[in-house]
Amino acid sequence: MPFVAHMPLPTLETVSRRGQEVLSLEEALKQDIRELHIGFLNMMPDAALQATEVQFMRLVGGSNQIAQFYVYPFTIPELPRSPETQAYIDRYYVSFDDLRRDGLDALIITGANVANPSLQQEPFWEPLQEIINWANEHVTSTLCSCLATHAIAQALHSIERRRLPKKRWGVYTHRITGAYHPLLRDINTRFDVPHSRNNDVSRAQLEAAGFTVLVYSEEGGVHMAVGPDKLRIVYLQGHPEYDRVSLLKEYKREVNRFIAGERADYPPHPDNYFSPAAAEIADEYHHIVENGLRQGTPIPPFPEAQIKPHLDNTWRDTGKAIFNNWLGLVYQLTNVDRKIPFVDGINPDDPLGLKK
């Protein structure tokens, strides 16, 4: 379904070039189609800010809802930014105060980089509490990604994330748990999801707090869960928004950090991600790097272009299906003025159809 170019956001041009339908505001206003207004709280660091916009907007735009999507990117002013990124934010992002005044149907919150021992010490902690407390009262549903899941689960339910023995990094096979929820309608019972994190909230922690775990992997852990409210907040630990090369770019970054002396060990391959051909190229470059550092000879650039053709995306279709279900539920449960839940014709004791 089409996005509406209601602001001159460059990401709208990017997704349009990649085949997503984008309507001008003039075209949109001529169509008798319902609107959905979606806030996009982007807390990602500068290098990933615009790429993350594109990734999530492609998932939203891949939905088949009969709706026009107005997406409002915003961020937390307390996060440190370069002058260039701040200029981009000043030009294209909206303020939380404006969104609070006008209202939203749904909200997406990205992850963020952390630099402190506890989440409460991060510059986003207090502003994020204000945003999520407002959203719980005024937004039909909020979808949280990775670090946002950890922060909000801790703030609202006192669930403390735990440090993993090693980084959970790669592509892992998941299964739906069998718990009924309309977010799972018509999705595959087994599918892949990328993960990239050093910390984890476990299935046991979530279930002890009254959560329902919807998608789980023995190797990758919890991917998706909902709290006792069933839809008010949807928690994701994995990254269905990732592009085919997202993990490759993370691997490249870590290799370059090793070359620069910023990490002590050469990074391992992301789990279950490199094909045999990709692994062979990556391992050959590993040897070149080790020899170059030992002998003091020039090291050629990382062979990203050679590895890329040997990678597969095995998660996007299911990610689109889950986002489609999520936006469909938001569509059903909100009215056109975006202020209060829509209740006509819905059983107030079972608004999501959770009771079979």
N, C-alpha and C positions, 0 to 999 in steps of 0.2 A: 504494500500500500504506500501511497506517496507521502513524502515529507512536504512541508510547506516552508518555502524560503521567506519567512517572515522577518529575518534579519540577515545581514550580509556575512554569515559565518562561512569561512573558507571550507570547512568540513563538508558543508552541503554541496559545494562544487565538486569536492573530491568523490563523495559517494555517487553523485550524478555521473561523473566520468566513468565510474565502475559499474554503471548499469542500473543504479537505484533511481526510481522515479521521484523527481522533485518538482513540485508545482510552484509557480510564482504566486505571490499573495493575491494578485488580481485574479488569476485562474482559480485559486482555491475558493475565493469568496463567491464565485459563480456556481459552485457545486453544492448540491443539497446532501452533504455528507457530514456525519458527526465528527467533531474534533476530539482528540485526546491531547491534553497538555502535560508534558512529561519533564520534570526537573532532572538535570544531570549534574550532580555534585562531583566535580572532577578534582580529586586530591592528589593526582599523580605528579611526580616530579617533572621538571621542565622538559627533559628529553623525551618523555612518553606522553606528554599532555595531549597533543593533537592526534597522535596515533591511537590513543585510548578513545578519544572522541569518535574517530572513524570506526573502530572496532565495535563499540556498543551501538552506534547508530545503524550499522549494518544489521545487527541482530534485531533492532527495533523495526527497521525498514523491511526486513525479511518476513515480518508478520503478515498474515493474510486477512487481518481485520478490515472491515469496511469503515475506515476512519482516516482522517488526516492527522498526522503526527506533528505537533508543535513541540520542539525540543528546546529547552532553556538551559544552556550550560552556565554553571556558576561554580565558584570555588570559595575557599576560606581565606580571607585576607591575611591571616596570621602566618600562612605558609610562606617561607622564603622563596623569592623568585628572582630570576635575572631580569635586567632591564628590558630585554627583548620579549621575554615571556610575559612580563607584567604589561607591556604595551599591547600585546595580543589580547590579554585578559581584559584590559581597560576598553579595548575597542569592541570585542565580540561577546563578552560574557555579561550576564545580568547580575543584579544583586539579590541576595536572599531577602532583603526587605521588600523588594518589588514582588518577588514570588509569594511571599507571605501575604502581601496585600491582595494580589490577584487570584491566588489559589492554583492548585495543581491537581491533576487526576492521579498521577503516579510519580515516583521518585526513584532514581538510580543513584547509588553511591559507590564510587570506585574505591580501590585500595589506595595506599600511600606508602611512601618510604618512612621508616622510623630510624631515629638516631639516639634514642634514650633508653635506659633500662626498663622503664615502665611506660605503658601507653598514656597514663595520666600526665606524664611529663612532656608529651608531644604538643606542639603548638595548635594542632587541630582538635585536641581533646575537648576543651570547654565549648568552642563553637559548634562542634559536632553534636554535643548533648543538646544544645539549644535547637538545632535543626531537627534532630530525630524526635525530640519531645513535641515540637510543633507538628511534624509529619504524622505522628501517632494520633493527633487530634483532628487533623484537617486533610490528610491524604489517604486515599483508599488503600494503597499498598506501596511499600518501599522495598526495593531489591538491593541487597548489599553484596559487595564483592570482596572476598579475601580479607584484607586488613580491616575493612569496614565491618565485616561480620565479627571479627574478633573484638573490635572496639565496642560495638553496640551490644553484643552478647554480654560483655563484661559490665557495661554501664547499666543495662536494664535488668540483667539476670545474675550478676555477680559470677559469671563463668570466666575463669582466668585461663587464657591460652597457656600452653606449655611448650617449652623449647624442645624441638626434635633432636635426636642424636646426630642426624645429618640432614641437610636440606632435602625436602621432598620436591623433586624437580624432574619433570618428565611427563609422559602421557600414560594414563592408567585406565584399565578397564573397570567400569562401574556397573552396578545393577540397581534397578529399583528395588526397594526393600519389601514391597508388598503392601505397604500402608496406602490406603486409598486417599487420593487428593486430586482435585481437578487439574492441578498443575501437571499431572502425569498423563493426561489423556492422550492416547494415540502416539506415545513416544516409544522408542525401542526399549525393550526390557534390559538390554545390555548395550553399553556404548562407552566410548572413550571420552576422557576429559583431561586437559592439561592442568598440572599443578606447578606452582613455583613459590615455595614459602619455607621459612625456617621454623615456624611455630604452628601449633595445631590445637584445635578444639576437638575433642574426641567424641565419638558416638556415646560413650558412657556418660560423659559430662553433660551432653545435651539432653539425653533421655532422663537423667536424674533431675534436670531442671524443668521437665514437662514438655520438652520439644518432641516433635515427630521427625525422625530422620527419613527422608524420602529417597535419596540416592547415596549409595555407599560402595566403597571399594576396600577389599582387604589390604591392598597394597597402598592405595592413595588416600584412604580415610573417607571422611564425610565430604560429599560434594554439596548436597542441598538438604536443607532442613527448614521447618517452619516452627514458630513458637506456639504457645497455647492458643493464640488468637487466629491461627490457621492461615491467614493471608496478610495481616497487617504488615508484617515484615517477613521477607523471604531471604534466607541466609545461604550464600554460596561461598565455598572455600576454593573451588576450582576456577578455571578461567575459560568458559565457553566462548568468550569474545576473542580469544587469541587468534591471530593469523597463522597460516601454515609456517611462517618463518619466525614467529615471535620467540620461540625457545632457541632457535639458531642464533638470533641476535643477542639473546642473553648469554649464550655459550661464548659467542665471539667477544662480548664485553669482558667476560671473566678470563678468557685466554689473554686478551690484551692487558688486563690488570696483572696477570702473572708475568707477562713480558716486561711490564713497567716496574715490577718489584712490589706491587701493591697487595699481592696474595702469595702465600708461601708455597702452595701446592698447585700443580696444574689441574684445571677443573676436569672432573669426570664427564662422560657423555650424559646428557639428560636421559633418564630411564625410558626405554621402549619408544624412542623417538627416531634415532638414526637408523636408516636401512643399512644393510651390509655395505653397500657402495658408499653411502655417506660416511659410515664409520671408518672405512678404509682411507678416505680422503682426510678425515679429521685426524686419524692416527698418524698418517704420513706427515701432516703439518706439525703434529706434536713432536715428532722426531727432528724435524727441521728446526723447530724452536729450541729444543734442548741442545742440539749441536751448535746452533748460532750463539746461544748464551754461553756455552762452554768455551767456544773458540773465539768469541768476540767478533763474529762475522755478521753482515747485515741479514735481517730476518724479513722475508717477503710478507706482503699483506695476507691477512687471513683469507682462505679460499671460499668466501661466502658464495660467490656465484657458481663455483663448481659443486658445492654441496646442495644447494637449493633444489635442483631438479630431482634429487633423490629423496625428497621429503614428501610426506602425505599429510593431508588434513582429514582426520577420522572422527571429528567431533562437531563440526559446524551444523550439520543438518539437525541433530538432536538439540543443540543449543537454540537454533531457530524455533524448533517445535515448542520448547519450554517457554521461550519468550512469547510466542504466539498464544500459548495457553494463559500466560500471566496477563498479557494485555487484553485478552478476551474477557478474563474475569474482572479486570479493572473497568472495561467497557460496560459490562453488565451491571456492576455495582455502583456506578456513579451516574449522576444526572448531568444534564447539559450545562448547568451553571457552575459545575465543578466545586460546589461548596459543601454538599452533604451527601451521604450515601443514598443511592436510589433504592427504595423499598417496595414500590408498587409491584405486586405480582410475585414477590419473593417471600418465602417462608421466613419470618423473623427469627424462628428458632433454628433455622438451618440455611442461612443466606448463601452459602457456597455449595449447597447440595452434597455436604459431606456425609449425611446420614443415608445410608443405602436402604 
